[in-house]
């Protein structure tokens, strides 16, 4: 999923410096670098020397990367449609319970995305 998220960012901001990708996904630079290495190997992005700073790299989404991203987006939209159909099949009290739980679930997701969350080994 993290690779798809990087492809989404690159779909909107390509080419991009690797250091520019870390804030978009709240990932450590080394994690982003490793993910980029895997998607470069898969032919979904290319890595080049930055024309503005020869010490830095930029990554650009390839045509294959754009095609994979579009296919993932279509599949995700189909899953969402299926989920909405399933939600419609629930009775009103079940839908209301889910709606009531959403704010807490969003807060939980925000906490899970915080740097350092869950790294306490003690």
N, C-alpha and C positions, 0 to 999 in steps of 0.2 A: 504494500500500500504506500509506503514511503516513496518508492520509486515513481509510482503513478502521480503522487503529489508533486514531486519534483518536475515531472513532465508537464503537469498542469501549470506550474509557475513558469517554466520555460516556454510553454505555449503562449503565455501572456507577456513574458519579458525575455526574449531571446534575441541576440546573445546576452549572456549574463556572466558576471564574475562569480566564481564559486562562493566567495565571501558574501556576495549579495543574496545568495540563496538561503543562507542559514537563518536570517530573521523571519523569512516567510514561513518556515516550517518548524521553527523553534528547535532546531537540531544543532548539535555541536559541529564545528567546521570539519573535524575528522570524520564524523558520521556522513556528512554531506559528500565529502571527498570520496569516501568508500562507495557510497551509492552511485555517485557519478561514474566512478570506475566501472561499476557493473553495467550501467546503462550505456556507457561508451562501448564496452565489449559486446553488448547486444546490438550495437549499430543504431541506437535510438537518439544519441547525441554525438557530437564531435567536440573534441577539446582542442583549442588553439591558443597560441600565445596572444595576450591582449595587445592590440595595436597601440594602446595608450600607456601601458606599463609592461615592459617586456619581462618583468619578474613574475607577473600574474598570468593566470589562465582564464579564458572565457569558454563557456560551453554554449553550443547552439543546437537546437532541436533539428534533427534530420527529417527528411520526407517520411522515412520509415517511422520515426518517432511520432510525427504528426498523425500518421495513419493509425498507429497503435493507440495513441491517445484518443482519437476519434472513435475507434472501436470500443475502447473501454468506456467512454462517455455514453455511447449508445447502449451498451450492456447495462451500465449503471441506471440509465433512464428506464430501461425495461424492468429492472429489479424494483425501482421505486414505484412504477405503475402497478406491479404485482403486489407490493406492500400496501399501496393505497386500496387496491381491491380487497385485500385481506382485512384492512382496517374497516372498510365499509361493511364487511360481513359481521362485524362485532355489533353487539347491542349498544344502545346509547349509554348505559352505565359503564360498560367497559371502555368505550371511547372517552368518556368523561374522566375516568380514572387515569388513562394514559395522558390526557391533556393536563390533568392536575400534576402529574409526575414530571412533565417536561422541564419546568424551571429548575427543579433539583437536579435532573439529569444533565442539563446544560452547565450548571455550576460544577458538577462532578467532572465533566469533560474539561472544563477550564482548569481545575486543580490538577488533573492528570497531565495536562500540557505544560505545567509550570516547570521551569528548569530545576533539576535536582530532586523533583518529587519521586519518591519511591527508591531513592538511592541509599537510604540509611540502612546499613547492614547490621547495625547494633541491635 
